[in-house]
């Protein structure tokens, strides 16, 4: 892996974060809000700065080096906003960037990544066949391969990979329940159901927003698992370890501040109104980050 150096080297580090600093979350698009929601539920006193790189979504079909470059840029932006930790809420970005980012920032800025939730699916599967729905780039990465070797193979569980580059755009456009999306899901998932899969691991943070659509087709055949709750618990553990857990109750604060690089905040506003619960306060605005690298 080649090193990708943000222009602001840690020779010019940010001041040490305090417990009242926000949690930074990054994804290629709005899918990572599925993780942000779990963190907001699990940690009710925390504020969240969410960066969606909608100028470059989706990451799945991109080259490995391009994914690393964009991820480094996004995490550096969160660091410069004064966030106390960064959650890489993108399975594709996590697959190629976690080792470098953790080495680069060290203990001063903890990095939390995602791995498809294959382990619980392996432990619960009765048919010993589990499907994983993820991007091609996620399957190329080391993280998913390590999990398969460590948990699935010893348990004698067959893992069926499923990829479809059309799904992320459906979520980004708010078309999860459209006939075209439903037909696409049936087309790509029926083969793994026919092969005996009883669990489907949602290996992209956009895909939890497809749960209703998937369950409308395969409710009796596939149990769905994603990484959101596990990431929320890990974020809490990291904050406690570093003495960064906020204990100050939030009153009138905006819980999630969303920033998008694709200059499409107004287009996404109506979609977020359907994706996010009514009792959660949030905002969205455009941001340009191309000057970081």
C-alpha positions as CSV (number, residue, x, y, z in Angstrom):
1,X,0.0,0.0,0.0
2,X,1.4,3.4,-1.0
3,X,1.3,6.1,1.6
4,X,-1.2,8.9,1.0
5,X,-0.2,12.0,2.9
6,X,-2.7,14.7,3.7
7,X,-1.3,18.1,3.1
8,X,-1.7,18.9,6.9
9,X,0.9,16.6,8.3
10,X,0.7,15.7,12.0
11,X,3.7,18.0,12.5
12,X,0.9,20.5,12.8
13,X,-1.5,18.4,14.9
14,X,-4.9,19.6,16.1
15,X,-5.3,20.3,19.8
16,X,-6.2,17.2,21.9
17,X,-10.0,16.6,21.6
18,X,-12.2,16.9,24.6
19,X,-15.3,14.9,25.5
20,X,-17.6,17.6,24.1
21,X,-16.1,17.3,20.6
22,X,-18.2,15.6,17.9
23,X,-17.9,12.2,16.5
24,X,-16.8,12.2,12.9
25,X,-18.4,9.8,10.4
26,X,-17.6,9.4,6.8
27,X,-19.1,7.5,3.9
28,X,-19.0,7.8,0.1
29,X,-22.7,8.9,0.2
30,X,-25.7,8.9,2.5
31,X,-25.6,5.2,3.3
32,X,-23.4,5.7,6.3
33,X,-26.3,7.4,8.0
34,X,-27.5,3.9,8.8
35,X,-24.4,3.7,11.1
36,X,-24.8,7.3,12.3
37,X,-28.4,6.4,13.4
38,X,-27.1,3.4,15.5
39,X,-24.4,5.6,17.1
40,X,-26.9,8.3,17.9
41,X,-29.3,5.8,19.5
42,X,-26.5,4.1,21.5
43,X,-24.8,7.3,22.5
44,X,-27.5,9.9,23.1
45,X,-25.2,12.6,24.5
46,X,-23.0,12.7,21.4
47,X,-23.0,15.1,18.5
48,X,-22.1,13.8,15.0
49,X,-20.4,15.5,12.0
50,X,-21.2,13.4,9.0
51,X,-19.3,13.8,5.7
52,X,-20.7,12.3,2.5
53,X,-18.4,12.3,-0.4
54,X,-21.3,12.5,-2.9
55,X,-19.0,14.0,-5.5
56,X,-17.4,10.6,-5.9
57,X,-20.2,8.1,-4.9
58,X,-20.2,5.1,-5.4
59,X,-16.7,3.9,-4.3
60,X,-17.4,0.3,-5.2
61,X,-16.3,0.3,-8.8
62,X,-13.3,2.6,-8.2
63,X,-9.6,1.5,-8.3
64,X,-8.0,0.6,-5.0
65,X,-5.6,3.6,-5.0
66,X,-8.5,6.0,-5.8
67,X,-10.4,4.6,-2.8
68,X,-7.4,5.1,-0.5
69,X,-6.9,8.7,-1.7
70,X,-10.5,9.7,-1.3
71,X,-10.7,8.1,2.2
72,X,-7.5,9.8,3.4
73,X,-9.0,13.2,2.2
74,X,-12.3,12.6,4.0
75,X,-10.7,11.5,7.3
76,X,-8.3,14.5,7.3
77,X,-11.3,16.8,6.8
78,X,-13.0,15.3,9.8
79,X,-9.8,15.6,11.8
80,X,-9.5,19.3,10.9
81,X,-13.1,19.9,12.1
82,X,-12.0,19.0,15.6
83,X,-13.7,15.6,15.7
84,X,-12.6,13.3,18.5
85,X,-12.7,10.0,16.6
86,X,-13.4,9.1,13.0
87,X,-15.8,6.3,12.0
88,X,-15.2,5.1,8.4
89,X,-18.8,4.1,7.8
90,X,-18.0,2.6,4.4
91,X,-17.1,-1.1,4.0
92,X,-15.2,-0.4,0.7
93,X,-13.1,2.4,2.3
94,X,-12.4,0.3,5.4
95,X,-11.2,-2.5,3.3
96,X,-8.3,-0.5,1.8
97,X,-7.5,2.3,4.3
98,X,-7.8,1.3,8.0
99,X,-4.2,0.1,8.5
100,X,-2.6,3.2,7.0
101,X,-5.0,5.7,8.7
102,X,-4.4,4.1,12.1
103,X,-0.7,4.2,11.7
104,X,-0.7,7.8,10.5
105,X,-2.9,9.3,13.2
106,X,-2.0,7.0,16.0
107,X,-3.6,7.2,19.4
108,X,-4.3,11.0,19.0
109,X,-7.2,10.4,16.6
110,X,-8.8,6.9,16.9
111,X,-10.1,5.4,13.6
112,X,-13.0,3.0,13.7
113,X,-13.8,0.9,10.6
114,X,-16.4,-1.6,9.3
115,X,-16.2,-5.3,8.6
116,X,-19.2,-7.1,7.1
117,X,-21.1,-8.8,10.0
118,X,-20.3,-12.3,8.8
119,X,-19.4,-13.7,12.3
120,X,-23.0,-13.6,13.8
121,X,-24.4,-14.9,10.5
122,X,-22.0,-17.9,10.6
123,X,-22.9,-18.6,14.2
124,X,-26.7,-18.5,13.6
125,X,-27.0,-20.1,10.2
126,X,-28.9,-23.4,10.2
127,X,-28.3,-24.2,6.6
128,X,-24.5,-23.5,6.7
129,X,-24.9,-21.2,3.7
130,X,-24.6,-17.5,4.2
131,X,-24.8,-14.8,1.5
132,X,-22.9,-11.5,1.7
133,X,-24.1,-8.5,-0.3
134,X,-21.2,-6.1,-0.8
135,X,-19.3,-4.1,-3.5
136,X,-16.6,-5.7,-5.6
137,X,-14.0,-3.6,-3.9
138,X,-15.1,-4.9,-0.5
139,X,-14.6,-8.5,-1.7
140,X,-11.1,-7.5,-3.0
141,X,-10.1,-6.2,0.4
142,X,-8.3,-8.1,3.1
143,X,-10.9,-7.6,5.9
144,X,-13.6,-9.8,4.5
145,X,-11.1,-12.5,3.5
146,X,-9.8,-12.6,7.0
147,X,-13.3,-13.0,8.5
148,X,-14.1,-15.8,6.1
149,X,-10.9,-17.6,6.9
150,X,-11.2,-17.1,10.7
151,X,-14.9,-17.8,11.2
152,X,-16.7,-19.3,8.1
153,X,-14.2,-21.9,7.0
154,X,-13.6,-23.5,10.4
155,X,-17.4,-23.7,11.0
156,X,-18.0,-25.3,7.6
157,X,-20.2,-22.5,6.4
158,X,-20.2,-21.6,2.7
159,X,-20.1,-17.9,1.9
160,X,-21.8,-16.7,-1.3
161,X,-20.7,-13.3,-2.5
162,X,-23.3,-11.1,-4.2
163,X,-22.5,-7.8,-5.9
164,X,-24.6,-5.2,-7.7
165,X,-23.4,-1.7,-8.5
166,X,-27.0,-0.5,-9.1
167,X,-28.1,-0.6,-5.4
168,X,-26.2,2.4,-4.0
169,X,-27.7,4.8,-6.6
170,X,-31.2,3.5,-5.7
171,X,-30.6,4.6,-2.1
172,X,-28.9,7.9,-3.0
173,X,-32.0,8.8,-5.1
174,X,-34.6,7.5,-2.6
175,X,-35.8,4.8,-4.9
176,X,-35.5,1.8,-2.5
177,X,-39.1,0.7,-3.0
178,X,-39.3,1.4,-6.8
179,X,-40.3,-1.5,-9.1
180,X,-36.8,-1.3,-10.7
181,X,-35.0,-1.7,-7.3
182,X,-37.4,-4.5,-6.2
183,X,-36.8,-6.3,-9.5
184,X,-33.1,-5.9,-9.2
185,X,-33.0,-7.3,-5.6
186,X,-35.1,-10.3,-6.6
187,X,-32.8,-11.0,-9.6
188,X,-29.6,-10.9,-7.6
189,X,-30.8,-12.6,-4.4
190,X,-33.0,-15.4,-5.7
191,X,-30.0,-17.4,-6.8
192,X,-28.5,-17.5,-3.3
193,X,-31.9,-18.4,-1.8
194,X,-32.0,-21.2,-4.3
195,X,-28.6,-22.3,-3.1
196,X,-29.8,-22.5,0.5
197,X,-28.7,-19.3,2.1
198,X,-30.7,-18.4,5.2
199,X,-28.8,-15.3,6.2
200,X,-27.9,-12.2,4.2
201,X,-25.1,-10.0,5.5
202,X,-25.5,-6.4,4.4
203,X,-21.9,-5.5,3.6
204,X,-22.4,-1.9,2.6
205,X,-23.8,0.8,4.8
206,X,-26.3,1.9,2.1
207,X,-27.9,-1.6,2.3
208,X,-29.7,-1.3,5.7
209,X,-31.9,1.3,3.9
210,X,-32.9,-1.6,1.6
211,X,-34.1,-3.8,4.4
212,X,-37.8,-3.1,3.9
213,X,-37.4,-3.8,0.2
214,X,-35.6,-7.1,0.7
215,X,-38.0,-8.2,3.4
216,X,-40.9,-7.5,1.2
217,X,-39.6,-10.1,-1.2
218,X,-37.7,-12.6,1.0
219,X,-39.2,-12.1,4.4
220,X,-39.6,-15.9,5.1
221,X,-36.3,-16.9,3.5
222,X,-33.5,-14.5,4.5
223,X,-32.6,-13.1,7.9
224,X,-30.7,-9.8,7.5
225,X,-27.7,-8.7,9.5
226,X,-25.6,-5.5,9.3
227,X,-22.7,-3.9,11.2
228,X,-24.4,-0.8,12.6
229,X,-25.1,-1.8,16.2
230,X,-21.6,-3.5,16.5
231,X,-20.0,-0.3,15.3
232,X,-22.0,1.8,17.7
233,X,-20.8,-0.4,20.6
234,X,-17.2,-0.3,19.4
235,X,-17.4,3.5,19.2
236,X,-18.6,3.7,22.8
237,X,-15.7,1.4,23.9
238,X,-13.1,3.6,22.1
239,X,-14.5,6.8,23.6
240,X,-14.5,5.3,27.1
241,X,-10.9,4.0,26.6
242,X,-9.7,7.5,25.6
243,X,-11.7,9.4,28.2
244,X,-13.8,11.0,25.4
245,X,-17.3,9.9,26.3
246,X,-19.6,12.9,26.6
247,X,-21.7,13.0,29.7
248,X,-23.3,16.4,29.0
249,X,-27.0,16.1,28.0
250,X,-27.8,17.5,24.6
251,X,-30.7,19.9,24.7
252,X,-31.2,22.1,21.6
253,X,-28.2,20.9,19.7
254,X,-28.4,19.5,16.2
255,X,-27.5,15.8,16.6
256,X,-26.2,15.1,13.1
257,X,-24.6,17.8,10.9
258,X,-24.3,16.5,7.4
259,X,-21.9,17.9,4.8
260,X,-21.9,16.7,1.2
261,X,-19.1,17.2,-1.4
262,X,-21.3,16.8,-4.4
263,X,-23.1,20.2,-4.0
264,X,-26.4,18.3,-3.9
265,X,-27.6,19.1,-0.4
266,X,-31.0,20.4,-1.5
267,X,-31.6,17.3,-3.6
268,X,-30.8,15.1,-0.7
269,X,-32.8,17.0,1.9
270,X,-36.1,15.4,1.0
271,X,-34.5,11.9,0.9
272,X,-33.1,12.4,4.4
273,X,-36.5,13.4,5.6
274,X,-37.7,9.9,4.8
275,X,-34.5,8.1,6.0
276,X,-34.1,9.8,9.4
277,X,-36.6,9.6,12.3
278,X,-38.7,12.7,13.0
279,X,-37.3,13.1,16.5
280,X,-33.7,13.3,15.4
281,X,-32.4,16.9,14.7
282,X,-30.2,17.2,11.7
283,X,-28.9,19.6,9.1
284,X,-27.3,19.3,5.7
285,X,-25.1,21.7,3.7
286,X,-22.7,21.6,0.8
287,X,-18.9,21.6,1.4
288,X,-15.9,21.7,-0.9
289,X,-12.9,19.7,0.3
290,X,-10.8,19.4,-2.9
291,X,-8.3,21.9,-1.4
292,X,-7.3,19.4,1.3
293,X,-5.0,17.3,-1.0
